[in-house]
Amino acid sequence: MENLEKAIAAVKEALPGMSLLENEPMAAHCSFRIGGPVRALAAPESVSSLAKVCSILKDHELAPFILGNGTNLLPPDEGLGELFMISTEKLQKLFLLPDGAIYAEAGVSLSKLASFAWQNGLKGLEFASGIPGSVGGGCFINAGAYGGELKDAVESVVLLSVQDQGLYELPTEKCAFGYRKSYFSTHPGCVILSAVFRLQPGDKDEIAAKMRELNEKRRSKQPLELPSAGSAFKRPEGHFAGALIEQAGLKGYTVGGAQVSEKHAGFVVNVGGATSHDVYDLMMHVRNTVYRESGVQLEPEIIILPPDYKLEDKGPKVRGNRITVNGPIENSEK
Ligand SMILES: Cc1cc2nc3c(=O)[nH]c(=O)nc-3n(C[C@H](O)[C@H](O)[C@H](O)COP(=O)(O)OP(=O)(O)OC[C@H]3O[C@@H](n4cnc5c(N)ncnc54)[C@H](O)[C@@H]3O)c2cc1C
């Protein structure tokens, strides 16, 4: 705690112009609209200020938690009084590279990315246009929908390692993308700074029509009118979580302000004043009931905070090209 207070003071001194909210309610920063205050929430305006914040935290033996759009999180009602969060919301660079690939910083929303691809006549990200997360959060979890996954479009990712403060460029084959997981989700301590997307030329009208069709499907099937964090559980192999939950008779099941959506049983929604405990208890009940009824163990897709790691756990030996902002300087695989 003492280290955290010292780190906050040091960050303020080093970056006086940066937005740094203290004791900020998480409910204002996540799509569930749930969660007590986080001790510090910084929003650096550039990759270099973000790196500076991480370096100050490291000097105080602390690791940041990275916040994207907050659309996959369940923060606790009690708050996160011992956490320093860094939001990527201000990392918004988005442009075409000379070779036609798209460069996007971590804070760019997936919908903005998909629409930029459409504007430039590039296809392959239509599936992502309705996913409410950011490029960083999307790469972290390999976000996907309607048969598409980010892994199919990502060419490379640049990350900052919290442990050694190095910048690394990982080509897609080293990102270990799998179903709702990646190298980044299995190695805490990676801050995704940007990604390059390689897409195919396509017909703009066809791309727009595909995005409209998928977004219409999403609107008609998902409870977008209520706060949630998307699918509550991962898809178990050979099943659909929503179908198992519905078959277990849990559609509409409610704990406090949390409810298994009436529209789509795979979603837990906040029907008004839900606490994190309501959601947690509801999810545990769903998990136990589905297991009893079908023998299938559901795994949460929603990330339940606080994170269960400490700085000393964070020594990912990042396998990739160690780079400076201007280009590769050293290959860490040696
Ligand atoms: C209505 C709704 C519909 C959804 N539909 C889909 C869907 O179709 N498909 C799907 O895959 N998901 C879906 N989601 C879930 C969510 O949008 C995705 O998981 C998304 O990728 C989360 O991105 P985010 O920026 O909101 O991440 P956050 O929720 O802010 O964070 C999620 C995790 O990513 C980490 N993270 C975020 N940014 C970075 C970064 N730059 N570097 C390192 N770690 C980072 C965080 O630390 C955290 O552990 C849906 C959510 C909602 C609310």
The ligand as an ORCA input file, in Angstrom:
! r2SCAN-3c Opt
* xyz 0 1
  C     -22.588     -6.768    -25.544
  C     -21.255     -7.464    -25.662
  C     -21.010     -8.305    -26.742
  C     -19.790     -8.965    -26.851
  N     -19.568     -9.772    -27.922
  C     -18.384    -10.400    -28.053
  C     -18.131    -11.243    -29.185
  O     -18.941    -11.395    -30.085
  N     -16.918    -11.857    -29.250
  C     -15.963    -11.710    -28.281
  O     -14.871    -12.293    -28.410
  N     -16.178    -10.922    -27.207
  C     -17.352    -10.261    -27.059
  N     -17.579     -9.466    -25.982
  C     -16.560     -9.381    -24.910
  C     -15.523     -8.256    -25.093
  O     -15.997     -7.195    -25.892
  C     -14.249     -8.802    -25.720
  O     -13.682     -9.801    -24.893
  C     -13.192     -7.725    -25.920
  O     -12.110     -8.273    -26.607
  C     -12.709     -7.103    -24.611
  O     -11.956     -5.951    -24.948
  P     -11.833     -4.726    -23.946
  O     -11.003     -3.674    -24.605
  O     -13.164     -4.289    -23.492
  O     -11.013     -5.386    -22.765
  P     -11.221     -5.190    -21.199
  O     -12.540     -5.732    -20.801
  O     -10.911     -3.790    -20.813
  O     -10.091     -6.147    -20.640
  C     -10.181     -7.537    -20.835
  C      -8.815     -8.157    -20.535
  O      -7.905     -7.714    -21.526
  C      -6.777     -7.106    -20.907
  N      -6.319     -6.018    -21.764
  C      -7.085     -5.049    -22.337
  N      -6.309     -4.240    -23.079
  C      -5.037     -4.713    -22.959
  C      -3.775     -4.290    -23.476
  N      -3.648     -3.227    -24.276
  N      -2.669     -4.999    -23.132
  C      -2.760     -6.078    -22.311
  N      -3.923     -6.521    -21.800
  C      -5.044     -5.838    -22.121
  C      -7.291     -6.591    -19.568
  O      -6.219     -6.417    -18.638
  C      -8.251     -7.684    -19.181
  O      -7.547     -8.743    -18.582
  C     -18.794     -8.786    -25.854
  C     -19.030     -7.920    -24.777
  C     -20.258     -7.272    -24.684
  C     -20.487     -6.342    -23.516
*
